[in-house]
Amino acid sequence: MEHTFEKFGLQPFLIDAINEIGFTQPTEVQQKLIPAIQNGKSVIGQSQTGSGKTHTFLLPLINKIDPSRNEVQVVITTPSRELAEQIYQAALQLVEKAPTKIIVQNFVGGTDKKRQMAKLVGTQPHIVIGTPGRILDLVTEKSLLIYTAPVLVIDEADMTLDMGFLTDVDQIASKLPEKLQMLVFSATIPIKLQPFLKKYMSNPLFEHIQPKEIISPTIENWLISTKGKDRIDVIYELLTIGQPYLVMIFANTKSKVDELADGLKSRGVKVAKIHGDIPPRERKRVMKQVQNLEYQFVVATDLAARGIDIEGVSHVINAEIPRDLSFFIHRVGRTGRNNLKGTAITLYSPSDENLIVDIEKLGITFEPKSIQKGEIVDTYDRKRRTTRENSATDKIDPKLKSMINKTKKKVKPGYKKKMSRAIKESGLKQRRVERRSQANVIKKANKKK
């Protein structure tokens, strides 16, 4: 049977690599954008993590590399070292069986710059992958010669903007040929990103790949209240109930990650932590240990939620709700992959109610749960009190409703007494009406007899 990727006219070594990876058919973003990239079109691809965008740009760009030219032909920027490493490994996998060697190099901060500069003397890579700061550094040093590259890929553009790297990317782009093919991939397209896109892109093809489901149907999405409880104690209970295979615990800040990791360690739990302040070498070592299942529990910031694939995550715990709700989807998307079952657990306190409501507006539903006697059980809907109050208020006379509302503001002396007397009278009146109607029913029944 003809491999469905063959319709793109890819070279045989790429088809072999795809077969080895186990891809059977292109994803939606690959179907829509690979032909446009092959035709030299600048594109903006808005799609979520896990949509197959890395191979969307790697396949057509590697297919066009001319290995006989000792010059840079593609530059790929990414906001994190981990994501750069992931794209680098994916590229190496694709070029492994190329008949003529295609040189791919990864340049990220926190690594030996002098060694990288020495390696660039006399030989330039065909494909450059890395973080904007280090790439720009090597370009400024005149070690990395990117002016020959007709293609620039900006992966996770919104995160690049959020992390303050867009200025570096702008300087990189300014050193590339005027006729530049720019490929931008992003989960969201913030307004602040648009002036940069207009500066370098003329009439690009824009494709917004809508997720089929906001979160995978194989994920159980639980909501657990931490009211009156220590959050670390709740997480500890969740980790020790049942047998989770691999758990990712997310917090909003580096300091919170440290606090959670230290708290769990003090309770005897072996945890790995991943955030931006951990030195690159240590982060790389920790990631490898996680992949080798030396750690069962990982505490991380959202840096780890974007682009980093940790296989086999059975549970995701949101220790805090992210202020940027797109991160909620990225976090939860770490589990339930490849149609496997997963569990996402979000911890919340009463002050988080508005954020929970905003998540529900995205079309996401939660199953309310609680921990009782070492077991996770179904619990009541957090909105039950509001619903009960609303139904009770509906029975009150409309005039009295307005009186009740007024008591919440400053009122004249004696007003509250007047209001409570009016409510009492209203109640008596209502009971008299009910008794009268019951008496009428009894009279009618007696007449029939």
C-alpha positions as CSV (number, residue, x, y, z in Angstrom):
1,M,0.0,0.0,0.0
2,E,1.3,3.4,-0.9
3,H,2.5,5.4,2.1
4,T,0.3,8.5,2.4
5,F,3.4,10.8,3.0
6,E,4.6,9.9,-0.5
7,K,2.1,12.3,-2.1
8,F,4.4,15.1,-0.9
9,G,7.2,13.9,-3.2
10,L,9.6,13.4,-0.3
11,Q,13.0,11.8,-0.9
12,P,13.2,8.0,-0.2
13,F,15.4,8.5,2.9
14,L,12.6,10.7,4.5
15,I,9.9,8.1,3.6
16,D,12.1,5.4,5.3
17,A,12.5,7.6,8.4
18,I,8.8,8.2,8.6
19,N,8.1,4.5,8.3
20,E,10.6,3.8,11.1
21,I,9.0,6.5,13.4
22,G,5.7,4.8,12.8
23,F,3.8,7.7,11.1
24,T,0.9,6.3,9.0
25,Q,-0.8,9.4,7.7
26,P,-0.3,13.1,7.9
27,T,-2.0,15.2,10.6
28,E,-4.3,18.0,9.6
29,V,-1.6,20.7,10.0
30,Q,0.8,18.6,7.9
31,Q,-1.9,18.1,5.1
32,K,-2.5,21.8,4.9
33,L,0.9,23.3,5.3
34,I,3.5,20.9,3.9
35,P,2.6,21.7,0.2
36,A,2.6,25.5,0.9
37,I,6.1,25.2,2.5
38,Q,7.3,23.2,-0.4
39,N,6.2,26.0,-2.7
40,G,8.2,28.5,-0.8
41,K,5.2,30.2,0.8
42,S,5.5,32.0,4.2
43,V,3.0,30.5,6.6
44,I,1.5,31.1,10.0
45,G,0.3,27.8,11.6
46,Q,-1.8,28.2,14.7
47,S,-2.1,24.8,16.3
48,Q,-1.8,23.2,19.7
49,T,0.9,21.0,21.1
50,G,0.7,17.5,19.8
51,S,-0.7,18.5,16.4
52,G,2.4,17.3,14.5
53,K,3.8,20.8,13.7
54,T,7.5,19.9,14.2
55,H,7.4,17.5,11.3
56,T,5.2,19.9,9.3
57,F,8.3,22.2,8.8
58,L,11.1,19.6,9.2
59,L,10.0,17.3,6.4
60,P,9.7,19.8,3.5
61,L,12.7,21.8,4.6
62,I,15.0,18.8,4.9
63,N,13.7,17.6,1.6
64,K,15.0,20.8,-0.1
65,I,18.5,20.9,1.6
66,D,21.4,20.8,-0.8
67,P,24.2,18.9,1.1
68,S,26.8,19.9,-1.5
69,R,26.6,23.6,-0.3
70,N,28.7,24.2,2.8
71,E,26.3,26.9,4.1
72,V,23.4,27.5,6.4
73,Q,20.1,26.9,4.6
74,V,17.5,26.8,7.4
75,V,17.4,28.6,10.8
76,I,15.0,27.3,13.5
77,T,14.5,29.3,16.7
78,T,12.7,28.1,19.8
79,P,12.1,29.7,23.2
80,S,13.4,26.9,25.4
81,R,16.5,24.6,25.5
82,E,14.3,21.6,26.0
83,L,12.2,22.3,22.9
84,A,15.4,23.0,20.8
85,E,16.8,19.6,21.9
86,Q,13.5,17.9,21.0
87,I,13.4,19.5,17.5
88,Y,17.2,18.7,17.1
89,Q,16.6,15.0,17.9
90,A,13.6,14.8,15.5
91,A,15.8,16.4,12.7
92,L,18.6,13.9,13.4
93,Q,16.2,11.0,13.1
94,L,15.0,12.3,9.7
95,V,18.5,12.9,8.2
96,E,20.1,9.7,9.6
97,K,19.8,7.8,6.3
98,A,20.4,10.7,3.9
99,P,22.7,9.5,1.0
100,T,24.9,12.6,1.5
101,K,25.4,13.9,5.1
102,I,23.1,16.7,6.1
103,I,24.7,18.6,9.0
104,V,22.2,19.6,11.8
105,Q,23.5,21.6,14.8
106,N,21.9,22.7,18.1
107,F,22.9,26.0,19.7
108,V,21.4,26.8,23.1
109,G,22.4,28.9,26.1
110,G,24.2,27.3,29.0
111,T,26.5,25.2,26.8
112,D,30.2,25.7,25.9
113,K,30.2,28.6,23.4
114,K,34.0,28.4,22.6
115,R,33.7,24.8,21.7
116,Q,30.7,25.6,19.4
117,M,32.8,28.4,17.8
118,A,35.7,26.1,17.2
119,K,33.4,23.5,15.6
120,L,32.0,26.2,13.2
121,V,35.5,27.1,11.8
122,G,35.6,25.8,8.2
123,T,32.2,24.0,8.4
124,Q,28.8,25.6,8.6
125,P,25.7,23.4,9.4
126,H,23.0,23.1,6.8
127,I,20.3,23.4,9.5
128,V,20.6,25.6,12.6
129,I,18.4,24.9,15.6
130,G,18.5,26.8,18.9
131,T,17.5,29.5,21.3
132,P,17.5,33.1,20.0
133,G,20.1,34.4,22.4
134,R,22.8,31.8,21.6
135,I,22.2,31.9,17.9
136,L,22.4,35.7,17.9
137,D,25.6,35.5,20.0
138,L,27.3,33.3,17.5
139,V,26.2,35.4,14.6
140,T,27.5,38.6,16.3
141,E,30.8,36.8,16.9
142,K,30.8,36.0,13.1
143,S,31.2,32.3,13.8
144,L,27.8,31.3,12.6
145,L,27.1,32.6,9.1
146,I,23.3,32.6,8.7
147,Y,23.1,35.3,5.9
148,T,22.8,32.5,3.3
149,A,19.7,31.0,4.8
150,P,16.5,31.7,2.8
151,V,14.2,30.1,5.5
152,L,13.5,31.1,9.1
153,V,11.3,29.0,11.4
154,I,10.0,30.5,14.6
155,D,8.5,27.8,16.8
156,E,6.2,28.6,19.8
157,A,6.1,32.3,18.7
158,D,3.7,33.3,21.5
159,M,6.0,31.8,24.1
160,T,9.0,33.5,22.4
161,L,7.2,36.8,22.9
162,D,6.2,36.0,26.5
163,M,9.8,35.2,27.5
164,G,11.2,38.4,26.0
165,F,13.1,36.8,23.1
166,L,11.3,38.5,20.2
167,T,14.0,41.3,20.0
168,D,16.7,38.6,19.5
169,V,14.6,36.9,16.8
170,D,14.0,40.3,15.1
171,Q,17.8,40.8,14.9
172,I,18.3,37.3,13.6
173,A,15.6,37.8,10.9
174,S,17.2,41.2,9.9
175,K,20.5,39.3,9.0
176,L,18.8,36.9,6.6
177,P,18.1,37.5,2.9
178,E,15.5,40.0,1.9
179,K,13.4,37.3,0.1
180,L,12.8,35.3,3.2
181,Q,10.5,32.4,3.7
182,M,9.3,32.7,7.3
183,L,7.4,29.9,9.0
184,V,5.7,30.8,12.3
185,F,4.1,28.3,14.5
186,S,2.2,29.3,17.6
187,A,-0.6,28.0,19.9
188,T,-2.0,31.6,20.0
189,I,-1.4,34.8,18.0
190,P,-1.2,37.6,20.5
191,I,-1.8,41.2,19.3
192,K,1.7,42.2,20.4
193,L,3.2,39.6,18.0
194,Q,1.4,41.1,14.9
195,P,3.7,44.1,14.2
196,F,6.7,41.7,14.0
197,L,4.8,39.3,11.6
198,K,3.8,42.3,9.4
199,K,7.4,43.5,9.3
200,Y,8.7,40.2,7.7
201,M,5.7,38.5,6.2
202,S,3.9,39.7,3.1
203,N,0.6,37.9,2.5
204,P,1.4,34.7,4.4
205,L,-0.8,31.7,4.3
206,F,-2.6,31.5,7.7
207,E,-4.0,28.2,8.9
208,H,-5.7,27.9,12.3
209,I,-6.0,24.2,13.1
210,Q,-8.9,23.8,15.5
211,P,-8.5,21.1,18.1
212,K,-11.0,18.2,17.5
213,E,-11.6,18.2,21.3
214,I,-10.3,20.8,23.7
215,I,-9.0,18.0,25.8
216,S,-8.8,14.3,24.8
217,P,-12.0,12.3,25.5
218,T,-9.7,9.6,27.1
219,I,-8.9,12.1,30.0
220,E,-10.8,12.1,33.2
221,N,-10.9,15.7,34.4
222,W,-11.3,16.0,38.1
223,L,-11.8,19.1,40.3
224,I,-10.7,18.9,44.0
225,S,-11.3,21.6,46.6
226,T,-8.4,22.4,49.0
227,K,-10.5,24.6,51.3
228,G,-9.2,24.2,54.9
229,K,-6.4,21.9,53.8
230,D,-2.7,22.1,53.1
231,R,-2.2,21.9,49.3
232,I,1.0,19.8,49.7
233,D,-0.8,17.4,51.9
234,V,-3.6,17.0,49.3
235,I,-1.0,16.4,46.5
236,Y,0.9,13.9,48.8
237,E,-2.4,12.0,49.3
238,L,-3.1,12.0,45.5
239,L,0.4,10.6,44.8
240,T,0.0,7.8,47.4
241,I,-3.6,6.7,46.5
242,G,-3.6,4.0,43.9
243,Q,-0.6,3.5,41.6
244,P,0.0,6.4,39.3
245,Y,2.5,5.5,36.6
246,L,4.0,8.9,36.0
247,V,2.7,12.2,37.4
248,M,3.4,15.8,36.3
249,I,2.6,18.4,38.9
250,F,2.3,22.0,37.6
251,A,2.8,25.3,39.4
252,N,2.8,28.9,38.1
253,T,6.2,30.1,39.4
254,K,9.7,28.7,40.0
255,S,9.4,29.5,43.7
256,K,6.2,27.5,44.0
257,V,7.8,24.5,42.2
258,D,10.7,24.7,44.7
259,E,8.2,24.9,47.6
260,L,6.1,21.9,46.3
261,A,9.2,19.8,45.6
262,D,10.7,20.5,49.0
263,G,7.4,19.8,50.7
264,L,7.0,16.4,49.0
265,K,10.6,15.5,49.6
266,S,10.2,16.2,53.3
267,R,7.2,13.7,53.2
268,G,9.5,11.0,51.8
269,V,8.5,11.4,48.1
270,K,11.3,11.3,45.4
271,V,10.5,14.1,43.0
272,A,12.3,15.7,40.0
273,K,11.8,19.4,39.3
274,I,12.1,21.3,36.1
275,H,12.1,25.1,35.8
276,G,14.1,27.9,34.2
277,D,16.5,28.5,37.1
278,I,17.9,25.0,37.1
279,P,21.2,24.9,35.2
280,P,20.9,23.5,31.6
281,R,23.1,20.4,32.2
282,E,21.1,19.4,35.3
283,R,17.8,20.0,33.5
284,K,19.0,17.8,30.6
285,R,20.1,15.1,33.1
286,V,16.8,15.2,35.0
287,M,14.8,15.0,31.7
288,K,16.8,11.9,30.7
289,Q,16.2,10.4,34.2
290,V,12.4,11.0,33.8
291,Q,12.4,9.4,30.4
292,N,14.2,6.4,31.9
293,L,11.5,6.3,34.6
294,E,14.0,6.9,37.4
295,Y,11.5,9.5,38.7
296,Q,7.8,8.8,39.0
297,F,6.8,12.4,40.0
298,V,7.9,15.6,38.3
299,V,7.1,19.1,39.5
300,A,7.4,21.8,36.8
301,T,6.6,25.2,35.6
302,D,4.8,25.8,32.2
303,L,8.1,25.8,30.5
304,A,7.8,22.0,30.6
305,A,4.2,22.0,29.4
306,R,5.1,23.5,26.1
307,G,6.7,21.3,23.5
308,I,8.4,18.8,25.9
309,D,7.2,15.3,25.4
310,I,7.5,13.0,28.4
311,E,6.0,9.7,27.4
312,G,3.6,7.7,29.5
313,V,2.2,10.5,31.8
314,S,-0.7,8.9,33.6
315,H,-1.7,11.9,35.8
316,V,-1.4,15.6,35.6
317,I,-2.0,17.7,38.8
318,N,-2.6,21.4,38.5
319,A,-1.3,22.5,41.9
320,E,-2.3,26.0,40.8
321,I,-4.6,27.2,38.0
322,P,-2.6,29.0,35.3
323,R,-3.6,32.7,34.8
324,D,-3.2,32.1,31.0
325,L,-5.9,29.5,30.3
326,S,-4.1,28.2,27.2
327,F,-1.6,26.7,29.6
328,F,-4.3,24.7,31.3
329,I,-4.9,22.9,27.9
330,H,-1.2,22.4,27.4
331,R,-0.8,21.0,30.9
332,V,-3.7,18.6,30.7
333,G,-2.6,17.6,27.2
334,R,0.5,15.9,28.7
335,T,-1.7,12.9,29.6
336,G,-4.2,10.9,27.6
337,R,-2.0,10.8,24.5
338,N,-2.3,8.2,21.7
339,N,-5.7,7.2,22.9
340,L,-4.4,6.1,26.3
341,K,-6.3,6.9,29.5
342,G,-5.2,9.8,31.6
343,T,-6.3,11.7,34.7
344,A,-6.1,15.5,35.1
345,I,-6.6,16.8,38.6
346,T,-7.1,20.5,39.3
347,L,-6.9,21.8,42.8
348,Y,-8.8,24.9,43.6
349,S,-9.7,27.2,46.5
350,P,-12.8,29.5,46.8
351,S,-10.7,32.4,45.4
352,D,-10.2,30.4,42.2
353,E,-13.9,30.3,41.3
354,N,-13.7,32.8,38.5
355,L,-10.8,31.0,36.8
356,I,-12.8,27.7,37.0
357,V,-15.8,29.4,35.4
358,D,-13.5,30.7,32.6
359,I,-12.2,27.2,32.0
360,E,-15.8,25.9,31.8
361,K,-16.6,28.6,29.3
362,L,-14.1,27.0,27.0
363,G,-16.4,23.9,26.9
364,I,-14.4,21.9,29.5
365,T,-16.4,20.0,32.1
366,F,-15.0,18.9,35.5
367,E,-16.0,15.9,37.7
368,P,-16.1,17.2,41.3
369,K,-14.1,14.8,43.6
370,S,-12.9,14.7,47.2
371,I,-10.5,12.6,49.2
372,Q,-12.2,10.6,52.0
373,K,-10.5,7.9,54.1
374,G,-7.7,7.4,51.6
375,E,-10.1,7.1,48.6
376,I,-11.1,9.5,45.8
377,V,-14.9,9.7,45.7
378,D,-17.5,11.7,43.8
379,T,-18.7,14.8,45.6
380,Y,-21.3,17.5,45.3
381,D,-21.2,20.3,42.6
382,R,-19.5,23.4,44.0
383,K,-22.4,25.5,42.7
384,R,-25.1,23.7,44.7
385,R,-25.4,26.5,47.3
386,T,-25.8,29.2,44.7
387,T,-28.4,27.2,42.9
388,R,-30.3,26.6,46.2
389,E,-30.1,30.3,47.1
390,N,-31.3,31.3,43.6
391,S,-34.3,29.0,43.8
392,A,-35.2,30.2,47.3
393,T,-34.9,33.9,46.2
394,D,-37.1,33.2,43.2
395,K,-40.1,32.4,45.6
396,I,-39.8,35.8,47.3
397,D,-42.0,38.7,46.1
398,P,-40.2,40.9,43.5
399,K,-40.7,44.0,45.7
400,L,-39.0,42.2,48.6
401,K,-36.1,41.1,46.4
402,S,-35.3,44.8,45.8
403,M,-35.5,45.5,49.5
404,I,-33.1,42.6,50.2
405,N,-30.7,43.9,47.6
406,K,-30.8,47.4,49.2
407,T,-29.7,46.0,52.6
408,K,-26.4,45.1,51.0
409,K,-25.8,48.9,50.6
410,K,-25.9,51.6,53.3
411,V,-29.5,52.1,54.4
412,K,-31.4,54.5,56.7
413,P,-31.8,53.6,60.4
414,G,-34.8,51.3,60.9
415,Y,-34.8,50.1,57.3
416,K,-33.6,46.6,58.2
417,K,-36.4,46.3,60.8
418,K,-38.9,47.4,58.2
419,M,-37.6,44.9,55.7
420,S,-37.7,41.9,58.1
421,R,-41.2,42.9,59.2
422,A,-42.3,43.1,55.5
423,I,-40.7,39.6,54.8
424,K,-42.5,38.2,57.8
425,E,-45.8,39.7,56.7
426,S,-45.2,38.4,53.1
427,G,-44.6,34.9,54.6
428,L,-47.8,35.0,56.6
429,K,-49.7,36.3,53.5
430,Q,-48.3,33.4,51.4
431,R,-49.2,30.8,54.1
432,R,-52.8,32.2,54.3
433,V,-53.1,32.0,50.5
434,E,-51.8,28.4,50.5
435,R,-54.3,27.4,53.4
436,R,-57.2,29.1,51.5
437,S,-56.4,27.2,48.3
438,Q,-56.1,23.9,50.3
439,A,-59.5,24.6,52.0
440,N,-61.1,25.2,48.6
441,V,-59.8,21.9,47.3
442,I,-61.3,20.1,50.3
443,K,-64.7,21.9,49.8
444,K,-64.8,20.9,46.2
445,A,-64.0,17.3,47.1
446,N,-66.8,17.2,49.8
447,K,-69.4,18.6,47.3
448,K,-68.5,15.9,44.8
449,K,-69.2,13.3,47.6
